[in-house]
């Protein structure tokens, strides 16, 4: 074997190259441990691969039975007793067709134990028995066929599919994602992965369709933007850039980071201001009359008044937001208007890099399920916003296997939760009909 380095990657299936190495080791009559080391896999893996993918090649002789060299049977065909020769030598009828002990597979020791095939056998050209051979190309084709087959159909009975449909479809129509359904209702379903549940929907085996999945969409590639002249940053951003944020958070890793943004309704109408805690995806939602600096200042003044300066400072030590003009009044957010004390630190993302506060952008998808783009927010009041916030914060997140509200309740001050009147709810609804009663009042 010399200094040969095996090519098989750890925890990966055998590739065509690995199978070629295995075939070469069989042709060279290497021992099992040597062959496995040559391929770079476990002994049992090599042994199973050979037995699973070996191919029976029949001999050209009429009598293909592997016992023909030791068999001395007479009258297997039920003749009239006048035949005196052994059945294996009969020229009138092939005993393979009527003998109950017929075996096409070879019975020599070489194929009943390692190497299980006739590759490398010194007598293969003179042996008259059927033979087993291992071919890397045929083994790879067989592997690819099995892999495709196992992914092309569903391994559930009709009754199991009906049971899955009864649990899954109503929840999806209420805005639940397949990931969350498996977390919350997995005990009521047969064992399955998220990919399998998506496949059931994709194959139209359930009542719901792909169009009912809010986030299963094709994302079109954005056209490349022509180069624009960069505007100089306003003076308020000095010392508050994203690089400054990374430096400060790196020096103070224990501080909680909040992301700040707005959600627009109709142009010039009511909107929402959102604050999201990074480590839990817990989000506070506030109604603003329009997207402007004065409304952002008003909401933060309300939060400081409800929590008190000390609790505000400990709850919101670091806030990261984008470059919207409504956020370009950092003193209104950071400072206590009565004492001038700096209670928190506000930082800004780089221009056109909203992914730097990607958690809140992603979390807005749940808001948009209830309030789709283009919706007029003018019918909203504080109670409607609190209802939306309750449903979004009680919705289980797959990465945590818990809802944001369940995660923050052990350590978040009750007054912070009281800003949105948050409480646990049993049934989450992330559909526009959640707010139908408020629309009817309008």
VOPAGU-2260 file (C-alpha; in pm, 1 decimal, decimal comma):
REM VOPAGU-2260
SITE   aa  ch    i         X         Y         Z
SITE  UNK   A    0       0,0       0,0       0,0
SITE  UNK   A    1     297,8     232,5      54,7
SITE  UNK   A    2     214,0     592,3     143,2
SITE  UNK   A    3    -131,1     590,2     -20,6
SITE  UNK   A    4    -367,1     840,2     142,0
SITE  UNK   A    5    -734,9     728,3     155,5
SITE  UNK   A    6    -976,4     965,7     -21,1
SITE  UNK   A    7   -1298,2     892,4     170,4
SITE  UNK   A    8   -1427,3    1187,9     371,6
SITE  UNK   A    9   -1532,8    1123,1     728,9
SITE  UNK   A   10   -1909,1    1079,8     783,0
SITE  UNK   A   11   -1972,3    1078,0     406,7
SITE  UNK   A   12   -2111,5     808,8     177,7
SITE  UNK   A   13   -1873,1     613,8     -42,4
SITE  UNK   A   14   -1800,1     793,0    -369,4
SITE  UNK   A   15   -1719,3     644,7    -710,1
SITE  UNK   A   16   -1350,4     698,6    -639,1
SITE  UNK   A   17   -1380,9     509,1    -309,8
SITE  UNK   A   18   -1553,4     219,8    -486,1
SITE  UNK   A   19   -1281,6     208,8    -751,1
SITE  UNK   A   20   -1025,6     184,4    -468,8
SITE  UNK   A   21   -1227,4    -101,5    -317,6
SITE  UNK   A   22   -1245,1    -284,8    -649,9
SITE  UNK   A   23    -868,9    -245,7    -694,4
SITE  UNK   A   24    -805,5    -385,9    -346,7
SITE  UNK   A   25   -1022,1    -691,8    -428,7
SITE  UNK   A   26    -836,6    -747,4    -755,9
SITE  UNK   A   27    -508,5    -738,4    -561,7
SITE  UNK   A   28    -638,4    -988,0    -299,4
SITE  UNK   A   29    -580,4    -752,4      -7,5
SITE  UNK   A   30    -705,6    -858,1     334,5
SITE  UNK   A   31   -1020,9    -694,7     469,8
SITE  UNK   A   32    -837,9    -459,5     706,5
SITE  UNK   A   33    -594,8    -361,1     431,8
SITE  UNK   A   34    -875,9    -301,9     182,9
SITE  UNK   A   35   -1070,1     -90,6     433,0
SITE  UNK   A   36    -760,6     113,4     515,0
SITE  UNK   A   37    -693,0     155,1     143,2
SITE  UNK   A   38   -1041,8     301,1      94,7
SITE  UNK   A   39   -1040,3     490,7     424,1
SITE  UNK   A   40   -1348,7     330,4     583,5
SITE  UNK   A   41   -1439,1      85,0     858,3
SITE  UNK   A   42   -1400,0    -292,6     801,6
SITE  UNK   A   43   -1773,7    -345,2     834,2
SITE  UNK   A   44   -1846,5     -69,7     583,8
SITE  UNK   A   45   -1624,4    -235,8     323,7
SITE  UNK   A   46   -1772,4    -580,4     394,2
SITE  UNK   A   47   -2132,9    -457,8     365,8
SITE  UNK   A   48   -2056,1    -262,4      49,8
SITE  UNK   A   49   -1916,7    -571,8    -123,3
SITE  UNK   A   50   -2205,0    -801,1     -25,1
SITE  UNK   A   51   -2468,6    -539,6    -104,3
SITE  UNK   A   52   -2342,6    -456,1    -453,3
SITE  UNK   A   53   -2179,1    -775,8    -579,4
SITE  UNK   A   54   -2328,3    -902,3    -905,8
SITE  UNK   A   55   -2396,5   -1266,2    -997,4
SITE  UNK   A   56   -2252,3   -1361,2   -1338,0
SITE  UNK   A   57   -2388,1   -1690,6   -1470,0
SITE  UNK   A   58   -2168,7   -1948,5   -1640,0
SITE  UNK   A   59   -2215,8   -2020,4   -2010,5
SITE  UNK   A   60   -2267,0   -2390,9   -1942,3
SITE  UNK   A   61   -2628,5   -2523,8   -1952,7
SITE  UNK   A   62   -2605,8   -2657,9   -1598,8
SITE  UNK   A   63   -2562,6   -2352,2   -1380,0
SITE  UNK   A   64   -2608,0   -2522,0   -1041,7
SITE  UNK   A   65   -2329,8   -2455,1    -793,7
SITE  UNK   A   66   -2367,8   -2813,7    -656,5
SITE  UNK   A   67   -2317,8   -2989,1    -989,2
SITE  UNK   A   68   -1965,3   -3106,0    -906,3
SITE  UNK   A   69   -2079,1   -3292,7    -592,6
SITE  UNK   A   70   -2439,7   -3387,3    -680,0
SITE  UNK   A   71   -2527,2   -3753,6    -756,0
SITE  UNK   A   72   -2908,2   -3736,6    -771,7
SITE  UNK   A   73   -3113,8   -3960,9   -1000,6
SITE  UNK   A   74   -3465,1   -3923,7   -1141,8
SITE  UNK   A   75   -3518,3   -3565,8   -1017,2
SITE  UNK   A   76   -3752,3   -3507,7   -1309,7
SITE  UNK   A   77   -3971,1   -3805,7   -1208,9
SITE  UNK   A   78   -3869,0   -4025,3   -1503,0
SITE  UNK   A   79   -3993,1   -4380,9   -1558,9
SITE  UNK   A   80   -3688,7   -4540,8   -1396,6
SITE  UNK   A   81   -3509,3   -4632,4   -1717,3
SITE  UNK   A   82   -3266,5   -4339,3   -1690,6
SITE  UNK   A   83   -2947,6   -4469,0   -1538,5
SITE  UNK   A   84   -2731,1   -4158,9   -1555,0
SITE  UNK   A   85   -2701,1   -3887,3   -1293,3
SITE  UNK   A   86   -2935,4   -3592,8   -1345,4
SITE  UNK   A   87   -2647,3   -3349,1   -1375,0
SITE  UNK   A   88   -2532,9   -3530,0   -1690,5
SITE  UNK   A   89   -2879,6   -3566,6   -1849,5
SITE  UNK   A   90   -2890,4   -3448,3   -2211,7
SITE  UNK   A   91   -3269,3   -3467,9   -2249,3
SITE  UNK   A   92   -3374,3   -3235,2   -1965,7
SITE  UNK   A   93   -3192,0   -2972,4   -1762,1
SITE  UNK   A   94   -3215,4   -3062,2   -1394,3
SITE  UNK   A   95   -3194,3   -2691,1   -1304,5
SITE  UNK   A   96   -3562,8   -2654,4   -1398,1
SITE  UNK   A   97   -3697,9   -2926,2   -1167,0
SITE  UNK   A   98   -3449,7   -2983,1    -886,4
SITE  UNK   A   99   -3567,4   -2832,7    -552,0
SITE  UNK   A  100   -3204,7   -2800,8    -436,6
SITE  UNK   A  101   -3091,2   -2592,5    -735,6
SITE  UNK   A  102   -2857,8   -2307,3    -638,8
SITE  UNK   A  103   -2717,5   -2060,0    -887,0
SITE  UNK   A  104   -2500,3   -1882,6    -632,3
SITE  UNK   A  105   -2151,0   -2030,7    -600,1
SITE  UNK   A  106   -2081,9   -2223,9    -282,0
SITE  UNK   A  107   -1704,8   -2202,0    -261,6
SITE  UNK   A  108   -1543,5   -2054,4      49,6
SITE  UNK   A  109   -1428,6   -1746,0    -138,1
SITE  UNK   A  110   -1782,9   -1610,1    -172,9
SITE  UNK   A  111   -1928,6   -1728,4     159,9
SITE  UNK   A  112   -1673,2   -1522,2     353,8
SITE  UNK   A  113   -1440,4   -1233,8     269,3
SITE  UNK   A  114   -1377,2   -1130,7      -4,8
SITE  UNK   A  115   -1732,2   -1251,7     -98,8
SITE  UNK   A  116   -1650,1   -1215,7    -470,5
SITE  UNK   A  117   -1439,2   -1379,5    -737,5
SITE  UNK   A  118   -1231,2   -1068,1    -810,6
SITE  UNK   A  119    -865,8   -1167,5    -793,6
SITE  UNK   A  120    -939,3   -1542,3    -780,6
SITE  UNK   A  121    -650,2   -1730,4    -954,6
SITE  UNK   A  122    -892,4   -1996,9   -1091,9
SITE  UNK   A  123   -1163,5   -1761,4   -1217,1
SITE  UNK   A  124   -1086,1   -1836,0   -1583,4
SITE  UNK   A  125   -1109,8   -2213,8   -1542,7
SITE  UNK   A  126   -1388,2   -2231,6   -1281,0
SITE  UNK   A  127   -1719,5   -2354,4   -1431,4
SITE  UNK   A  128   -1941,6   -2224,2   -1151,7
SITE  UNK   A  129   -2144,1   -1903,2   -1155,2
SITE  UNK   A  130   -1942,2   -1617,9   -1008,4
SITE  UNK   A  131   -1985,4   -1305,3    -798,5
SITE  UNK   A  132   -1802,0    -991,7    -907,8
SITE  UNK   A  133   -1774,8    -644,7    -758,1
SITE  UNK   A  134   -1776,4    -360,6   -1014,5
SITE  UNK   A  135   -1725,0      -4,7    -890,7
SITE  UNK   A  136   -1926,2     143,7   -1178,2
SITE  UNK   A  137   -2225,2     -87,5   -1127,9
SITE  UNK   A  138   -2210,2     -37,2    -750,5
SITE  UNK   A  139   -2219,9     341,9    -795,7
SITE  UNK   A  140   -2518,2     317,4   -1032,9
SITE  UNK   A  141   -2701,8      94,7    -784,6
SITE  UNK   A  142   -2627,8     336,8    -499,5
SITE  UNK   A  143   -2750,6     638,5    -696,7
SITE  UNK   A  144   -3066,7     453,6    -797,9
SITE  UNK   A  145   -3149,4     359,2    -438,7
SITE  UNK   A  146   -3075,0     712,7    -319,6
SITE  UNK   A  147   -3309,4     861,3    -579,2
SITE  UNK   A  148   -3583,0     606,6    -506,1
SITE  UNK   A  149   -3583,4     663,5    -131,1
SITE  UNK   A  150   -3626,8    1038,1    -186,4
SITE  UNK   A  151   -3893,1    1014,4    -453,8
SITE  UNK   A  152   -4180,2     868,0    -256,5
SITE  UNK   A  153   -4334,3     886,1      88,7
SITE  UNK   A  154   -4303,0     599,9     336,3
SITE  UNK   A  155   -4640,8     647,4     503,6
SITE  UNK   A  156   -4967,9     459,3     471,8
SITE  UNK   A  157   -5287,6     636,0     362,4
SITE  UNK   A  158   -5415,7     634,5     720,9
SITE  UNK   A  159   -5093,8     792,3     845,5
SITE  UNK   A  160   -5112,7    1063,5     579,0
SITE  UNK   A  161   -5472,4    1141,9     682,0
SITE  UNK   A  162   -5365,0    1167,4    1047,0
SITE  UNK   A  163   -5079,8    1401,0     951,4
SITE  UNK   A  164   -5316,7    1614,0     744,2
SITE  UNK   A  165   -5561,6    1646,8    1034,3
SITE  UNK   A  166   -5289,9    1791,9    1259,2
SITE  UNK   A  167   -5075,6    1990,2    1013,5
SITE  UNK   A  168   -5315,0    2159,1     770,3
SITE  UNK   A  169   -5523,8    2358,5    1023,8
SITE  UNK   A  170   -5207,1    2493,8    1186,5
SITE  UNK   A  171   -5048,6    2596,3     856,0
SITE  UNK   A  172   -5367,4    2782,5     765,4
SITE  UNK   A  173   -5322,8    2972,7    1093,9
SITE  UNK   A  174   -4970,3    3075,9     997,9
SITE  UNK   A  175   -4760,1    2806,7    1168,2
SITE  UNK   A  176   -4449,1    2692,9     984,5
SITE  UNK   A  177   -4369,3    2319,6     939,9
SITE  UNK   A  178   -4067,6    2359,0    1170,2
SITE  UNK   A  179   -4280,5    2492,6    1454,5
SITE  UNK   A  180   -4552,2    2231,5    1398,8
SITE  UNK   A  181   -4298,0    1951,0    1442,6
SITE  UNK   A  182   -4171,0    2110,5    1763,1
SITE  UNK   A  183   -4511,9    2168,6    1920,8
SITE  UNK   A  184   -4711,0    1875,8    1776,7
SITE  UNK   A  185   -4436,2    1624,1    1702,0
SITE  UNK   A  186   -4574,7    1380,0    1958,3
SITE  UNK   A  187   -4902,5    1358,8    1765,7
SITE  UNK   A  188   -4731,5    1282,8    1432,2
SITE  UNK   A  189   -4537,5     982,8    1296,8
SITE  UNK   A  190   -4157,9    1028,7    1312,3
SITE  UNK   A  191   -4053,9    1266,6    1034,8
SITE  UNK   A  192   -3812,4    1543,9     948,3
SITE  UNK   A  193   -3895,2    1896,6     836,7
SITE  UNK   A  194   -3790,8    1805,5     481,3
SITE  UNK   A  195   -4037,5    1514,4     480,8
SITE  UNK   A  196   -4322,9    1740,2     589,3
SITE  UNK   A  197   -4237,8    1986,7     313,0
SITE  UNK   A  198   -4231,4    1693,1      68,6
SITE  UNK   A  199   -4579,8    1581,8     173,7
SITE  UNK   A  200   -4706,7    1932,0      99,3
SITE  UNK   A  201   -4510,6    1954,3    -225,2
SITE  UNK   A  202   -4653,8    1620,8    -345,4
SITE  UNK   A  203   -5008,3    1749,3    -269,7
SITE  UNK   A  204   -5078,6    1471,7     -22,9
SITE  UNK   A  205   -5212,7    1718,1     235,4
SITE  UNK   A  206   -5500,9    1964,9     213,1
SITE  UNK   A  207   -5268,4    2264,8     216,5
SITE  UNK   A  208   -5050,7    2367,7     -76,7
SITE  UNK   A  209   -4718,4    2545,9    -117,4
SITE  UNK   A  210   -4905,8    2874,5    -161,4
SITE  UNK   A  211   -5026,6    2840,3     199,2
SITE  UNK   A  212   -4666,4    2843,4     325,2
SITE  UNK   A  213   -4591,2    3207,0     393,6
SITE  UNK   A  214   -4215,1    3191,2     349,7
SITE  UNK   A  215   -4180,2    2925,8      80,8
SITE  UNK   A  216   -4128,1    3167,4    -206,1
SITE  UNK   A  217   -3884,8    3208,5    -491,4
SITE  UNK   A  218   -3659,8    3501,3    -424,4
SITE  UNK   A  219   -3580,1    3689,9    -744,2
SITE  UNK   A  220   -3226,5    3814,7    -790,8
SITE  UNK   A  221   -3205,4    4187,8    -748,6
SITE  UNK   A  222   -3075,2    4382,4   -1043,5
SITE  UNK   A  223   -2731,5    4523,6    -983,5
SITE  UNK   A  224   -2748,1    4883,7    -875,6
SITE  UNK   A  225   -2554,3    5146,4   -1055,6
SITE  UNK   A  226   -2288,2    5308,5    -845,7
SITE  UNK   A  227   -2423,8    5596,9    -641,4
SITE  UNK   A  228   -2230,0    5877,2    -491,2
SITE  UNK   A  229   -2201,3    5822,7    -119,3
SITE  UNK   A  230   -2348,3    6095,0      96,5
SITE  UNK   A  231   -2136,9    6199,5     392,8
SITE  UNK   A  232   -2260,8    6063,7     724,5
SITE  UNK   A  233   -2427,4    6319,1     951,4
SITE  UNK   A  234   -2225,3    6431,7    1252,5
SITE  UNK   A  235   -2456,8    6243,6    1490,1
SITE  UNK   A  236   -2310,5    5916,0    1360,3
SITE  UNK   A  237   -1955,8    5999,4    1467,4
SITE  UNK   A  238   -1849,8    5730,3    1715,0
SITE  UNK   A  239   -2170,3    5539,1    1646,5
SITE  UNK   A  240   -2078,9    5346,2    1327,8
SITE  UNK   A  241   -2103,5    4969,4    1293,9
SITE  UNK   A  242   -1730,1    4929,4    1354,1
SITE  UNK   A  243   -1770,1    5122,5    1681,2
SITE  UNK   A  244   -2059,0    4891,9    1770,7
SITE  UNK   A  245   -1848,6    4579,1    1713,2
SITE  UNK   A  246   -1564,3    4721,8    1919,7
SITE  UNK   A  247   -1789,3    4818,4    2211,9
SITE  UNK   A  248   -1982,7    4490,2    2215,9
SITE  UNK   A  249   -1657,5    4294,9    2188,0
SITE  UNK   A  250   -1525,9    4475,5    2495,3
SITE  UNK   A  251   -1857,2    4427,5    2681,2
SITE  UNK   A  252   -1992,3    4087,3    2573,5
SITE  UNK   A  253   -2229,0    4058,0    2870,9
SITE  UNK   A  254   -2441,6    4354,7    2762,1
SITE  UNK   A  255   -2773,4    4283,8    2590,7
SITE  UNK   A  256   -2809,0    4410,6    2233,5
SITE  UNK   A  257   -3139,5    4535,6    2091,7
SITE  UNK   A  258   -3217,8    4603,0    1726,3
SITE  UNK   A  259   -3442,5    4897,2    1635,5
SITE  UNK   A  260   -3652,6    4943,0    1321,6
SITE  UNK   A  261   -3988,4    5054,7    1183,5
SITE  UNK   A  262   -4259,7    4878,9     983,5
SITE  UNK   A  263   -4442,0    5095,4     732,6
SITE  UNK   A  264   -4811,3    5081,4     647,6
SITE  UNK   A  265   -4959,4    5330,5     404,2
SITE  UNK   A  266   -4719,8    5609,0     304,8
SITE  UNK   A  267   -4758,6    5895,0     549,4
SITE  UNK   A  268   -4998,3    5697,8     774,5
SITE  UNK   A  269   -4959,5    5507,0    1098,7
SITE  UNK   A  270   -4662,1    5272,0    1135,1
SITE  UNK   A  271   -4495,2    5047,5    1391,4
SITE  UNK   A  272   -4169,6    5089,1    1581,3
SITE  UNK   A  273   -4006,3    4762,4    1686,1
SITE  UNK   A  274   -3732,9    4673,0    1935,3
SITE  UNK   A  275   -3587,3    4321,1    1929,0
SITE  UNK   A  276   -3356,2    4155,2    2181,4
SITE  UNK   A  277   -3096,7    3959,6    1984,1
SITE  UNK   A  278   -3042,1    3656,1    2206,6
SITE  UNK   A  279   -3410,0    3556,5    2230,3
SITE  UNK   A  280   -3586,9    3722,3    1930,4
SITE  UNK   A  281   -3816,8    3886,0    2186,7
SITE  UNK   A  282   -3973,4    4191,0    2021,2
SITE  UNK   A  283   -4160,5    4491,2    2153,2
SITE  UNK   A  284   -4399,3    4665,8    1912,6
SITE  UNK   A  285   -4525,0    5024,5    1945,0
SITE  UNK   A  286   -4774,1    5220,4    1737,1
SITE  UNK   A  287   -4650,1    5551,2    1593,1
SITE  UNK   A  288   -4857,6    5810,7    1408,6
SITE  UNK   A  289   -4605,8    5832,0    1125,1
SITE  UNK   A  290   -4242,6    5749,9    1061,3
SITE  UNK   A  291   -4053,0    6052,9    1184,0
SITE  UNK   A  292   -3795,0    6154,6    1443,6
SITE  UNK   A  293   -4050,7    6314,8    1677,4
SITE  UNK   A  294   -4256,3    5992,8    1700,4
SITE  UNK   A  295   -3946,9    5783,8    1780,4
SITE  UNK   A  296   -3857,2    6035,0    2054,5
SITE  UNK   A  297   -4214,2    6016,0    2188,9
SITE  UNK   A  298   -4207,9    5634,4    2215,0
SITE  UNK   A  299   -3871,0    5628,1    2390,9
SITE  UNK   A  300   -3991,1    5894,3    2633,0
SITE  UNK   A  301   -4292,7    5671,4    2705,0
SITE  UNK   A  302   -4067,2    5369,2    2766,4
SITE  UNK   A  303   -3840,2    5567,2    3003,4
SITE  UNK   A  304   -4141,8    5697,8    3193,7
SITE  UNK   A  305   -4290,5    5348,8    3232,8
SITE  UNK   A  306   -3963,8    5178,7    3335,7
SITE  UNK   A  307   -3774,0    5454,3    3509,2
SITE  UNK   A  308   -3425,2    5569,7    3411,2
SITE  UNK   A  309   -3235,8    5299,0    3598,5
SITE  UNK   A  310   -3444,4    5009,6    3465,1
SITE  UNK   A  311   -3437,4    5157,3    3113,6
SITE  UNK   A  312   -3057,0    5172,1    3122,8
SITE  UNK   A  313   -3020,8    4811,5    3242,1
SITE  UNK   A  314   -3277,2    4679,0    2990,7
SITE  UNK   A  315   -3157,1    4862,5    2676,4
SITE  UNK   A  316   -2780,6    4911,7    2719,9
SITE  UNK   A  317   -2699,8    4884,3    2345,6
SITE  UNK   A  318   -2930,1    4957,1    2050,3
SITE  UNK   A  319   -2843,5    4899,4    1683,1
SITE  UNK   A  320   -3051,8    5057,3    1407,6
SITE  UNK   A  321   -3033,9    5153,8    1038,2
SITE  UNK   A  322   -2974,6    5489,9     873,0
SITE  UNK   A  323   -3338,1    5598,6     849,7
SITE  UNK   A  324   -3388,0    5970,5     904,5
SITE  UNK   A  325   -3627,8    5894,5    1191,1
SITE  UNK   A  326   -3335,4    5757,1    1394,6
SITE  UNK   A  327   -3094,8    6046,7    1338,5
SITE  UNK   A  328   -3174,6    6201,7    1675,2
SITE  UNK   A  329   -2959,0    5986,1    1906,0
SITE  UNK   A  330   -2990,1    6223,0    2202,8
SITE  UNK   A  331   -3366,9    6161,8    2211,8
SITE  UNK   A  332   -3296,4    5789,7    2258,7
SITE  UNK   A  333   -2977,7    5784,7    2465,4
SITE  UNK   A  334   -3018,4    6070,8    2714,5
SITE  UNK   A  335   -3238,8    6125,0    3016,0
SITE  UNK   A  336   -3408,0    6458,5    2931,3
SITE  UNK   A  337   -3423,6    6560,6    3298,2
SITE  UNK   A  338   -3063,3    6492,7    3402,3
SITE  UNK   A  339   -2882,4    6468,5    3066,6
SITE  UNK   A  340   -2738,6    6133,6    3179,6
SITE  UNK   A  341   -2651,6    5887,3    2902,8
SITE  UNK   A  342   -2868,1    5579,7    2965,5
SITE  UNK   A  343   -2784,2    5366,3    2659,8
SITE  UNK   A  344   -2570,8    5361,5    2347,1
SITE  UNK   A  345   -2714,7    5390,4    1995,2
SITE  UNK   A  346   -2522,6    5262,5    1692,7
SITE  UNK   A  347   -2594,9    5262,0    1318,5
SITE  UNK   A  348   -2551,1    4988,6    1057,6
SITE  UNK   A  349   -2343,3    5057,4     748,6
SITE  UNK   A  350   -2538,6    5209,1     460,4
SITE  UNK   A  351   -2741,1    4951,6     261,5
SITE  UNK   A  352   -2638,9    4669,9     497,9
SITE  UNK   A  353   -2963,4    4578,7     671,4
SITE  UNK   A  354   -2824,6    4225,1     726,9
SITE  UNK   A  355   -2619,6    4371,4    1011,1
SITE  UNK   A  356   -2946,8    4379,5    1204,2
SITE  UNK   A  357   -3083,3    4072,5    1031,9
SITE  UNK   A  358   -3269,5    3929,7    1331,3
SITE  UNK   A  359   -3525,2    4209,1    1340,8
SITE  UNK   A  360   -3559,0    4204,7     961,4
SITE  UNK   A  361   -3633,0    3832,1     978,0
SITE  UNK   A  362   -3872,8    3876,9    1268,1
SITE  UNK   A  363   -4071,3    4131,9    1069,5
SITE  UNK   A  364   -4182,7    3843,8     845,2
SITE  UNK   A  365   -4416,8    3734,5    1124,8
SITE  UNK   A  366   -4558,5    4084,6    1150,9
SITE  UNK   A  367   -4610,4    4089,6     775,6
SITE  UNK   A  368   -4809,3    3766,8     792,5
SITE  UNK   A  369   -5065,4    3952,3    1003,6
SITE  UNK   A  370   -5016,5    4292,5     837,2
SITE  UNK   A  371   -4912,9    4229,1     474,4
SITE  UNK   A  372   -4726,3    4495,5     280,0
SITE  UNK   A  373   -4959,0    4763,7     150,6
SITE  UNK   A  374   -5194,4    4731,0     449,1
SITE  UNK   A  375   -5330,0    5058,6     582,5
SITE  UNK   A  376   -5239,2    5072,2     954,3
SITE  UNK   A  377   -5482,9    5353,5    1032,3
SITE  UNK   A  378   -5733,7    5109,0    1187,3
SITE  UNK   A  379   -5476,8    5000,0    1446,2
SITE  UNK   A  380   -5483,7    5110,9    1806,6
SITE  UNK   A  381   -5267,9    5012,1    2103,5
SITE  UNK   A  382   -5484,8    4710,0    2188,1
SITE  UNK   A  383   -5454,7    4576,3    1831,4
SITE  UNK   A  384   -5077,8    4621,3    1840,1
SITE  UNK   A  385   -5054,4    4440,8    2175,0
SITE  UNK   A  386   -5257,2    4151,6    2028,5
SITE  UNK   A  387   -5016,3    4128,9    1733,6
SITE  UNK   A  388   -4716,4    4142,8    1966,5
SITE  UNK   A  389   -4861,7    3867,9    2187,3
SITE  UNK   A  390   -4909,0    3630,5    1894,3
SITE  UNK   A  391   -4564,9    3699,4    1745,5
SITE  UNK   A  392   -4386,4    3658,5    2080,1
SITE  UNK   A  393   -4574,6    3337,5    2164,0
SITE  UNK   A  394   -4484,3    3178,1    1828,8
SITE  UNK   A  395   -4223,8    2904,2    1877,4
SITE  UNK   A  396   -3887,2    2960,1    1708,9
SITE  UNK   A  397   -3732,4    2639,1    1567,1
SITE  UNK   A  398   -3375,7    2741,7    1658,2
SITE  UNK   A  399   -3471,2    2775,1    2025,7
SITE  UNK   A  400   -3753,1    2516,7    2035,5
SITE  UNK   A  401   -3940,5    2770,9    2246,6
SITE  UNK   A  402   -4119,5    3101,4    2200,8
SITE  UNK   A  403   -3938,3    3432,3    2266,3
SITE  UNK   A  404   -4177,5    3509,9    2551,9
SITE  UNK   A  405   -4105,2    3175,0    2719,5
SITE  UNK   A  406   -3732,0    3245,0    2691,6
SITE  UNK   A  407   -3733,8    3595,2    2844,0
SITE  UNK   A  408   -3988,2    3547,5    3123,3
SITE  UNK   A  409   -3729,5    3403,4    3369,5
SITE  UNK   A  410   -3505,8    3713,1    3349,8
SITE  UNK   A  411   -3699,1    4000,4    3187,5
SITE  UNK   A  412   -3854,0    4258,4    3421,2
SITE  UNK   A  413   -4234,0    4235,2    3431,1
SITE  UNK   A  414   -4260,1    4605,5    3356,2
SITE  UNK   A  415   -4086,0    4546,5    3022,3
SITE  UNK   A  416   -4336,2    4273,7    2936,9
SITE  UNK   A  417   -4610,8    4511,8    3049,4
SITE  UNK   A  418   -4512,2    4758,6    2775,0
SITE  UNK   A  419   -4700,3    4528,8    2534,9
SITE  UNK   A  420   -4922,7    4355,7    2793,0
SITE  UNK   A  421   -4756,4    4026,6    2706,2
SITE  UNK   A  422   -4879,0    3696,0    2845,6
SITE  UNK   A  423   -4867,2    3329,4    2736,7
SITE  UNK   A  424   -5141,0    3221,8    2495,5
SITE  UNK   A  425   -5226,8    2867,3    2387,1
SITE  UNK   A  426   -5330,5    2921,0    2025,3
SITE  UNK   A  427   -5121,0    3148,9    1805,6
SITE  UNK   A  428   -5271,3    3308,3    1495,4
SITE  UNK   A  429   -5042,8    3474,3    1240,3
SITE  UNK   A  430   -5307,3    3550,8     980,4
SITE  UNK   A  431   -5475,5    3883,2     886,5
SITE  UNK   A  432   -5806,7    3760,1    1030,4
SITE  UNK   A  433   -5651,8    3802,9    1377,9
SITE  UNK   A  434   -5738,0    4174,4    1350,2
SITE  UNK   A  435   -6072,7    4139,4    1174,1
SITE  UNK   A  436   -6262,2    4268,0    1478,4
SITE  UNK   A  437   -6055,9    4589,0    1480,8
SITE  UNK   A  438   -6115,2    4638,5    1108,0
SITE  UNK   A  439   -6490,2    4599,8    1158,1
SITE  UNK   A  440   -6492,1    4870,7    1427,5
SITE  UNK   A  441   -6338,1    5122,8    1190,4
